[in-house]
Amino acid sequence: MLAELFNKHGTDKESVHHYAAIYEWLLADRRMEPLRILEVGVASGASLRAWEEYFPNAEIVGVDKNPKAKLAVVSRSKIVIGDATQLATLRDLGLFDVVIDDGSHLPRDQSAVFSLLWPRTRIVYILEDVGVGGGRNRFNILGWLNERFRREIDSWRTPAPPMCWTIIAKELVAFRRITQ
């Protein structure tokens, strides 16, 4: 179903990257829930339109630093203009169940956005297009994420907070919180 929606709305999530099956595996069981979803990187709004149709009860927010993103034709989504690497942009947005980073794809931006949004993520954080900027980028961002989680786990006291696990497939990394 999601592959058809991605293609219908003109996003490259399926036609180029083939992410639909991974997204369905991660999110299908929560499709009808009243989730709060944030996508970093709005562009023309194609992904937001697909998410609106796939998640009929969700509140969907898109963040993009390009003011032209406000021109995207969406029905329920809220579009915020600002730089997602800056706390000032995200400060008043609250918590999200699902965060999707489809922004600049630069490792420095991906790591900055992750640092700001992972603490605000309740269910799953999805990082798209890891390494599309060149082969070395993939290892830089994955190495950074590995070190970040190692430090976070080392800092935990008993009882430990919810853990998370990682999926890496087709240039997509997902971190899912596991609740007790």
Residue pairs with C-beta under 8 A, 6 or more apart in sequence:
1 24
1 54
2 14
2 20
2 23
2 24
2 28
2 50
2 54
3 14
3 20
3 21
5 50
5 53
5 54
6 13
6 14
6 15
6 19
6 20
6 47
6 50
7 14
7 15
8 50
9 46
9 47
9 49
9 50
9 53
10 44
10 46
11 46
11 47
11 50
13 19
13 20
13 23
13 47
13 50
13 128
14 20
17 128
17 129
17 170
17 171
17 172
18 170
19 128
19 170
19 172
22 167
22 169
22 170
22 172
22 174
23 126
26 124
26 126
26 167
26 174
26 176
27 98
27 124
30 97
30 123
31 54
31 55
32 56
32 57
33 55
33 57
33 58
33 97
34 57
34 58
34 59
35 55
35 57
35 58
35 59
35 97
35 98
35 123
36 58
36 59
36 61
36 94
36 95
36 96
36 97
36 98
37 51
37 55
37 58
37 59
37 60
37 61
37 96
37 97
37 98
37 99
37 100
38 60
38 61
38 62
38 63
38 93
38 96
38 98
38 99
38 100
38 117
39 47
39 48
39 51
39 60
39 61
39 62
39 63
39 99
39 100
39 102
40 62
40 63
40 64
40 84
40 99
40 100
40 101
40 102
40 103
40 113
40 117
41 47
41 62
41 63
41 64
41 101
41 102
41 103
41 104
42 48
42 62
42 63
42 64
42 66
42 69
42 72
42 79
43 64
43 66
43 69
43 72
44 72
45 62
45 69
45 72
45 73
45 74
45 77
45 79
47 62
47 100
47 102
48 60
48 62
48 72
48 74
48 77
48 79
49 73
49 74
49 75
49 77
51 58
51 60
51 77
52 58
52 60
52 74
52 75
52 76
52 77
59 76
59 78
60 74
60 76
60 77
60 78
61 77
61 78
61 79
61 80
61 93
61 96
62 69
62 72
62 74
62 77
62 78
62 79
62 80
63 79
63 80
63 81
63 82
63 84
63 89
63 90
63 93
63 103
64 79
64 80
64 81
64 103
65 81
65 82
65 83
65 84
66 81
67 81
69 79
69 81
70 79
70 81
72 79
80 89
80 93
82 88
82 89
82 90
83 89
84 90
84 101
84 103
84 109
84 113
84 116
84 117
85 109
85 112
85 113
85 116
87 116
90 116
90 117
90 120
93 120
94 120
95 120
95 121
95 122
96 117
96 120
96 121
96 122
97 121
97 122
97 123
97 124
98 121
98 123
98 124
98 125
98 126
99 117
99 118
99 120
99 121
99 124
99 125
99 126
100 126
100 128
101 110
101 113
101 114
101 117
101 125
101 126
101 127
101 128
102 128
102 129
103 109
103 110
103 113
104 110
105 128
105 129
105 130
105 132
105 133
105 137
106 133
106 137
107 133
107 137
107 140
107 141
107 144
110 127
110 130
110 141
111 141
111 144
111 145
111 148
114 125
114 127
114 145
114 148
115 148
117 125
118 125
118 175
121 175
121 177
122 177
123 176
123 177
124 174
124 175
124 176
124 177
125 174
125 175
125 176
126 172
126 173
126 174
126 175
127 141
127 172
127 173
127 174
127 175
128 171
128 172
129 171
129 172
130 137
130 138
130 141
130 142
130 168
130 171
130 172
130 173
131 137
131 138
131 139
131 141
131 171
132 171
138 171
142 168
142 173
145 166
145 173
149 164
149 166
162 177
162 178
162 179
162 180
163 177
163 178
164 175
164 176
164 177
164 178
165 175
165 176
165 178
166 173
166 174
166 175
167 173
167 174
167 176
